[in-house]
Structures are given as structure tokens and as C-alpha cells.
């Protein structure tokens, strides 16, 4: 969630390349993904971003991408998709359990 908030504010991100985080950051575009526990890489990435600086246009682009991707209708549609998938898997599993008993 923090990475999305940073993107929505137009800030570049330096974060560990971990599941969940990597899905919310486009490496080299929204920020930099660093191997977990590679502290030297963290320092180098932060230094790189500070040296490069960010333009107002880049910050605005980051904000617009987050706003377009995370609208309430899109979030609701994703939740419905997940709920339907869970429901289908539950029904399949339940049917198999009933068949196994017979």
C-alpha cells in the first residue's frame, strides 16, 4: 500500500524486489526494485535517484498512471473476479468431497 501511495504522490520508489511489491512498481519507471537485503544496492539506487532528480512531468505521469489503474470500478471488478474464483474452487472441492463419500 505504501508503494501505491508514493506513486500516487508522484514519488519514485526504492523497494525490495518481493512478491506483492513488484506487482505495484514498474521497475526503472516508477522506481527501482532492489534484491532483498542488498544494502549496498539500496544506497546506490537512492544515490542514483537523487543524482537524476525527477521532473514535474515524470511525477505527473506517475500520478496519472496510478489514478487510471486504481479506480474504484477497477478495484471492485478485481474483487468480484477473486470472489468468483474462490466460489468456483469451493464448489469444485465440495463436489469432489461429496463424490468421494459416495
Secondary structure, DSSP 8 states (H G I E B T S, - for coil): -HHHHHHHTT--EEEE--TTTGGG--BTTTEEEE-TT-HHHHHHHHHHHHHH---HHHHHHHHHHHHHHT-HHHHHHHHHHHHHHHHHHHHHHHHHHHHHH-
